[in-house]
């Protein structure tokens, strides 16, 4: 058996504290072999600085994926330059500053298994960088890939449930897992579909009493008024920890997917 834990969007201090406490416990409890986490909201709700990357690496995260908030702060360029365990969105226009640093699909080795991790972001998200069509970009990647992997895990950071389902139906049986991120609410559709693990959204690891991680006041005001701009400040208080645990057989076939909500 080979077990991969995929952690939903780590949001700010509460999300980091949840990881520091829960990851060692979960690795021991479930005998987890490999840990992936979406970290685009890790540093004060936006992007990922080098300090937080190192802290979370030390607590047991093997690979970090990102999303539409990857480049919200300039410090992420230093993180991407110095860190070797980050996979940022693949479908960034290559000629841009953002597209010239980092990697959107990368292979990692764990217990003699070659694990390819690919990150894609929807064009329907609010992106501060230029993107290409994620469906076409991923199709091109699969067509050009010559190396064979034991496992291929995709983090599809997308806005709508329909887009994530369309992605599953397009690429099922071509990859090992398609894990949806971005909406911060764990869905109840974890499944194996045509030899591919899938969940529409793995959820969020961060402030439990906020609105998808943020302080409620300003966001609630948006729904009462015509206000369009606000500052997204991370909420405080107790945390929640959302993840999925994927179990693969000895021949790397999907065997079981379990949602975790703490």
HELIX and SHEET records of a PDB file:
HELIX    1   1 UNK A   12  UNK A   30  1                                  19    
HELIX    2   2 UNK A   50  UNK A   58  1                                   9    
HELIX    3   3 UNK A   75  UNK A   82  1                                   8    
HELIX    4   4 UNK A   98  UNK A  100  5                                   3    
HELIX    5   5 UNK A  134  UNK A  144  1                                  11    
HELIX    6   6 UNK A  161  UNK A  171  1                                  11    
HELIX    7   7 UNK A  216  UNK A  224  1                                   9    
SHEET    1   A 6 UNK A  86  UNK A  87  0                                        
SHEET    2   A 6 UNK A  63  UNK A  65  1                                        
SHEET    3   A 6 UNK A  34  UNK A  38  1                                        
SHEET    4   A 6 UNK A   2  UNK A   7  1                                        
SHEET    5   A 6 UNK A 242  UNK A 248 -1                                        
SHEET    6   A 6 UNK A 254  UNK A 261 -1                                        
SHEET    1   B 3 UNK A   9  UNK A  10  0                                        
SHEET    2   B 3 UNK A 204  UNK A 207  1                                        
SHEET    3   B 3 UNK A 239  UNK A 240 -1                                        
SHEET    1   C 6 UNK A 105  UNK A 110  0                                        
SHEET    2   C 6 UNK A 113  UNK A 121 -1                                        
SHEET    3   C 6 UNK A 151  UNK A 157  1                                        
SHEET    4   C 6 UNK A 177  UNK A 181  1                                        
SHEET    5   C 6 UNK A 196  UNK A 199  1                                        
SHEET    6   C 6 UNK A 191  UNK A 193 -1                                        
END                                                                             
